[in-house]
Amino acid sequence: MTRASLEKQPKDVAAMFDGVAEKYDLTNDVLSLGQTRLWRRAVGQALDVRPGERVLDLGAGTATSSLPFAAAGAEVVPCDFSLGMLREGKKRHPELPLTAGDATRLPFADGVFDAVTISFALRNVQDTDAALREMRRVTRPGGRLVICEFSHPTYRPFRTVYTEYLMRALPPVATKVSSNPDAYVYLAESIRAWPDQQALGRRLKDAGWVRVAWRNLTGGIVALHRGTNP
Ligand SMILES: C[S@@+](CC[C@H](N)C(=O)[O-])C[C@H]1O[C@@H](n2cnc3c(N)ncnc32)[C@H](O)[C@@H]1O
């Protein structure tokens, strides 16, 4: 069974997600101690979609992250480059237009979406800055972006406990609930190597997003970054 390295070769990342697709959502719920649902609700509130708006959910995996937007009446397009995740998503949500596509070369025309969102996926994209520019290209002027990603806990003693959890407790727990426990070693490593809230905010600005801001969830374990396409 494969796992990606911090080089994040697209072939390895896609293969790793193909391998965990079937149990992906269950494993998520267990390892996040149920927090995923709260985080998804916060993304829904942050993007604040109106009925009929066109929304791209990038790195959508099995499309669980797309459901709040469909429920709000948006036309949501879940897009991912792991065919295994897309297949699993199609089984569960046949009504959604799941689409194969790479975040750095999106198969959409310029400015076709009112809003773009990406949950727990930007960290896995090899060229983060290319993905941030590509998301802007497909968003209409005035359209918005919300990124939901693991980040850096802000309270130092908690950050230490959390890092211990990631590096020590998470891999053995993953052995019990995941079809590919090695994937969760990559998860821990990639979270530690990911830029903090401020650094990611700067990268959004460099990619041309304006009105960039962020909000911490669960003490900064997760951060929601937002931006607007000028
Ligand atoms: C951790 S899952 C998140 C799935 C979903 N958004 C959620 O919140 O449950 C990350 C997803 O990002 C996808 N991904 C990673 N790099 C990608 C890329 N360059 N283009 C498209 N999808 C990508 C993976 O295939 C995987 O399905």
The ligand as an SDF file (V2000), in Angstrom:
LIG
                    3D

 27 29  0  0  0  0  0  0  0  0999 V2000
   -8.0540   14.5960    2.8700 C   0  0  0  0  0  0  0  0  0  0  0  0
   -8.9630   14.4890    1.3880 S   0  0  0  0  0  0  0  0  0  0  0  0
  -10.2350   15.6790    1.6320 C   0  0  0  0  0  0  0  0  0  0  0  0
  -11.5440   15.3190    0.9790 C   0  0  0  0  0  0  0  0  0  0  0  0
  -12.7140   16.2410    1.2930 C   0  0  0  0  0  0  0  0  0  0  0  0
  -12.4830   17.5940    0.8580 N   0  0  0  0  0  0  0  0  0  0  0  0
  -13.0450   16.2370    2.7610 C   0  0  0  0  0  0  0  0  0  0  0  0
  -13.0210   17.3040    3.3860 O   0  0  0  0  0  0  0  0  0  0  0  0
  -13.3520   15.1570    3.2890 O   0  0  0  0  0  0  0  0  0  0  0  0
   -7.8760   15.2980    0.2450 C   0  0  0  0  0  0  0  0  0  0  0  0
   -8.2800   15.1210   -1.2100 C   0  0  0  0  0  0  0  0  0  0  0  0
   -7.5040   16.0150   -2.0170 O   0  0  0  0  0  0  0  0  0  0  0  0
   -7.2810   15.3810   -3.2580 C   0  0  0  0  0  0  0  0  0  0  0  0
   -6.1580   16.0280   -3.9300 N   0  0  0  0  0  0  0  0  0  0  0  0
   -4.8870   16.1430   -3.5030 C   0  0  0  0  0  0  0  0  0  0  0  0
   -4.1450   16.7820   -4.4180 N   0  0  0  0  0  0  0  0  0  0  0  0
   -4.9790   17.1030   -5.4420 C   0  0  0  0  0  0  0  0  0  0  0  0
   -4.8050   17.7760   -6.6770 C   0  0  0  0  0  0  0  0  0  0  0  0
   -3.6170   18.2400   -7.0690 N   0  0  0  0  0  0  0  0  0  0  0  0
   -5.8820   17.9290   -7.4790 N   0  0  0  0  0  0  0  0  0  0  0  0
   -7.1010   17.4600   -7.1060 C   0  0  0  0  0  0  0  0  0  0  0  0
   -7.3290   16.8000   -5.9530 N   0  0  0  0  0  0  0  0  0  0  0  0
   -6.2770   16.6260   -5.1310 C   0  0  0  0  0  0  0  0  0  0  0  0
   -7.0100   13.9290   -2.8700 C   0  0  0  0  0  0  0  0  0  0  0  0
   -7.1710   13.0540   -3.9610 O   0  0  0  0  0  0  0  0  0  0  0  0
   -8.0330   13.7190   -1.7590 C   0  0  0  0  0  0  0  0  0  0  0  0
   -9.2260   13.1730   -2.2230 O   0  0  0  0  0  0  0  0  0  0  0  0
  1  2  1  0
  2  3  1  0
  2 10  1  0
  3  4  1  0
  4  5  1  0
  5  6  1  0
  5  7  1  0
  7  8  2  0
  7  9  1  0
 10 11  1  0
 11 12  1  0
 11 26  1  0
 12 13  1  0
 13 14  1  0
 13 24  1  0
 14 15  1  0
 14 23  1  0
 15 16  2  0
 16 17  1  0
 17 18  1  0
 17 23  2  0
 18 19  1  0
 18 20  2  0
 20 21  1  0
 21 22  2  0
 22 23  1  0
 24 25  1  0
 24 26  1  0
 26 27  1  0
M  CHG  2   2   1   9  -1
M  END
$$$$
